[in-house]
Amino acid sequence: MLNEFKEFISKGNVMDLAVGIIIGAAFTAIVNSLVGDLINPIIGLILGGVNFSDMFLDLSGTNPASLAAAKDSGAAVFAYGAFITAIINFVIIAFVVFMLIKFMNRIMPKKAEAPAAPAGPSEVDLLKDILVALKK
């Protein structure tokens, strides 16, 4: 079993996956910083000083001053600002992945198309053969 595990882990696909996960984690940190530190403040400025990270709806009735205060007190909150931030993160990541795939498709060599299989008899030919066979 240990040998099988060594064989599995040393395959190229597993190593590629591990590298992809590590790069993905680093990329997520970059996107989170981009959204939280650059995009959200610009959107907030355009919308008149709105801070997405502090947008919430108090469900407990305690009326906390901020989302951090609500979380510290254990109040039930509907933190829709965090959801908006997650949506922005998703859109950015999806766009970057789309652009990466588009770039990779452009630079990767085109695979030669496999030669077409020889065409078989047409439907008419098959019907003629059946007709000949039935006449026998």
C-alpha positions, 0 to 999 in steps of 0.5 A, spaced: 500 500 500 505 504 501 508 503 494 502 504 491 501 511 495 508 513 492 506 511 485 500 515 486 503 521 489 509 521 484 505 522 478 505 528 474 498 530 475 498 530 482 504 534 483 501 539 478 494 539 482 499 541 488 502 546 485 495 549 482 492 549 489 498 553 492 498 558 486 491 558 487 491 560 495 496 565 493 492 568 488 486 568 492 490 573 497 491 577 492 484 578 489 482 579 496 487 585 497 485 587 490 477 587 492 478 589 499 483 595 499 482 597 492 475 596 489 471 596 495 473 603 497 473 606 490 466 603 489 464 606 496 467 613 494 462 613 488 456 611 492 458 616 497 462 613 502 459 606 503 463 601 506 461 594 504 465 591 509 461 594 515 454 593 511 449 589 515 442 588 518 441 587 525 437 581 527 437 581 534 434 588 535 440 590 539 442 595 534 450 595 535 454 600 532 458 596 527 459 589 524 465 588 529 461 590 535 455 585 533 460 579 532 463 581 539 457 581 542 454 575 539 448 578 536 445 575 530 446 579 524 445 578 516 452 581 513 450 582 506 456 587 505 461 581 506 456 577 501 457 583 496 465 583 497 464 575 495 461 576 489 466 581 487 471 576 488 468 571 484 467 575 478 474 578 478 477 570 479 472 568 474 475 573 469 482 572 470 481 565 469 477 566 463 483 570 460 488 565 463 485 560 459 484 564 453 491 566 453 493 559 454 489 557 448 492 562 444 499 560 445 499 552 446 500 549 439 494 547 435 493 539 435 493 536 428 486 533 427 486 526 426 484 523 419 477 522 418 475 515 418 473 512 411 466 513 410 462 507 410 456 506 405 451 511 404 444 509 406 442 508 399 447 503 398 445 499 404 438 499 402 440 497 395 444 491 398 438 489 402 433 489 396 438 485 392 438 480 398 431 480 399 430 478 391 434 472 392 
